[in-house]
Amino acid sequence: MADSLVERRSIDVVPDDERHGTAFSQFTLWLGANLQITAVVTGALAVVFGGDVVWSMVGLLLGNLLGGAVMALHSAQGPKLGLPQMIQSRAQFGVRGAVVPLLLVILMYVGFFASGSVLAGQATAQLTHTNDTTGIIVFAVITAVVAAVGYRVIHVLGRTASVICAIAFIYLGIRLLDRVDLSALLNDAHFDLPMFLLAVSLSASWQLAFGPYVADYSRYLPRTTSGRATFWWTLSGTVLGSQWSMTFGVLVAASAGDAFLANQVGYVVGLGGTGLIASFLYFVIALGKLTINVLNTYGGFMSMVTSISGFRGQKTLSPRGRAAYIALIMVAGTVVALLGKDSFLTSFKDFLLFLLTFFTPWSAINLVDYYLISKERYDIPALSDPEGRYGAWRWDALTVYGVGVLTQLPFLATHFYTGPLVEPLGGADISWIVGLVIPAALYWLLARRDTSHIPTDREDSPAERGDSPTVTPASAA
C-alpha cells in the first residue's frame, strides 16, 4: 500500500505503465480546491471595494471563464507530456532561462500558502482550542505532510473535499438566504466599469494563478486521455467551484458589511450555527484550505526542483530531498502568514492583482508555443540538456516575457502602485488583458521564424526509442 500511495516521481517523466485515472478526476480536484474560504473572500472583495451585487457576480463569472479557459489549456498538456507544468517552460525559455518565471512562481506559492494559512489557522485554532498563531503552525505542518505523500493522496483529498465542502456550502447558502433580502440585493444594480473590471480581474487572477501548476495534477493520466475531456472537466470544476464560493462571498459582504470584514471565518461559521454545526464548519474551512494549500506546497516543491535541476542536471529526487524542499516552502509560507495575518484583506487583494503582472505573459508564451508553434510536440530529453535543442537560455522568449511584464505597468492598479493610464480609464485595471495579448502576439511573430527547436514528424517516436523523447498529439486525439 505504501508503494502505491507515496509518490516516487518528481520532475521526471511519468512512464505509460504508471499512468492511471480519468479526466473526471480533474473536475473533483478543482471543485474541491475552489470551494473554500479564500475564494469566498475573493468574491467579497468585489463588493468591499465598491461593486454592487449583480455586476460583481457577472464580472466574477466572466473572469472565472476567461482565466479558467487559460488554466484548463495548461491542464490539457499534462496527459500528453507526462511532465510537471513548469518543466515545459524550458522549451520556451531554455533549460536555465526557465528559472526567470520560476522564481516568481515560487514566490506565488509561498504567498498563497501564507494567505491560505491565515484563514485556515483561524479555523484550526477554533478546532484545537488554541490561538491563531498555533492554528497557523499546526495547519502548515499537516499541509506539508500531505504534500510529501504526493499525487494520489492529493486527488483523494480533492474528491473528499468536493463532496464535504459542497454539502457545507449548500447548507450555508440556505442559511444565508433565510437571513437576507435577496430581491433587495439584486435590485441594487448600478454598472460601474472600473468596479466591473476589478471583479473580472480578481477572478481571472484567481484562475490564472493555477496555470503554473495545473498540469502537475493531470500528468499521471493515461497518454490516450482526450485533451478535450481534460480541458472541459478542469474548466467546469474550477469555474463551478470558484463561482459558487465567490457568489456566496458577494452576498455575504453585501449583507453583512463590517461584521464580515472584522472576522471572515467567524462570521461564516456563525452564519451556520453553534455547537457541533460550528465545529463541522470550522473543519470544512480547514479541509478546503488544506486542499488548496497542499497544491501550493506541492507546486512550490516542483518549481524549486525544476529551478535548481536546470543548473545541476538533476532529473530525479530522493525522498529526503523531497521532504527538504517541502519543508522549506512550509517554513517560508508560515513566516509570511504570521507576519501578515493582521492586514489580510488589503494585502491579499494587492497580491492577487500584482501576480497577474508576472503570470499572464508566461501563460501567453507557454500556450502559444505549445499549441501554435510546436503543435504539441516536445523533445523530452532535451528539456534537461542545456546543450540540446532548447539551449540554456532562449533570449527571444525571455525578452518577450520582459516586454509583457513592462507593458502592463501603465495599466496596473494596486495599493502600492498605480499606472499612469489607470485614471484615464476611470480607475479600471486592464493590465492582465494587455499581459495576455501582447506577449502572445510578439512570441508568435518571433518563434514562427525559427523552427529549429521544434521536433519533426520524421524523428523517432516514443515507441521506437523507448524513452519518450518526443510527445506528439496523435495518440491523444
Secondary structure as UniProt FT lines:
FT   HELIX           2..5
FT   HELIX           16..18
FT   HELIX           24..34
FT   HELIX           37..48
FT   TURN            49..50
FT   HELIX           53..75
FT   HELIX           77..81
FT   HELIX           86..88
FT   HELIX           89..93
FT   TURN            95..98
FT   HELIX           99..128
FT   HELIX           132..149
FT   HELIX           151..179
FT   HELIX           182..187
FT   HELIX           193..208
FT   TURN            209..213
FT   HELIX           214..217
FT   TURN            218..220
FT   TURN            223..224
FT   HELIX           227..256
FT   HELIX           258..262
FT   HELIX           264..272
FT   HELIX           276..312
FT   HELIX           319..340
FT   HELIX           341..343
FT   HELIX           344..367
FT   HELIX           368..373
FT   TURN            375..376
FT   STRAND          378..379
FT   HELIX           381..384
FT   TURN            386..387
FT   TURN            389..390
FT   HELIX           395..406
FT   TURN            407..408
FT   HELIX           409..411
FT   TURN            420..422
FT   HELIX           423..425
FT   TURN            426..427
FT   HELIX           431..447
FT   TURN            448..449
FT   TURN            452..453
FT   TURN            457..458
FT   HELIX           462..465
FT   STRAND          470..471
FT   HELIX           473..476
//
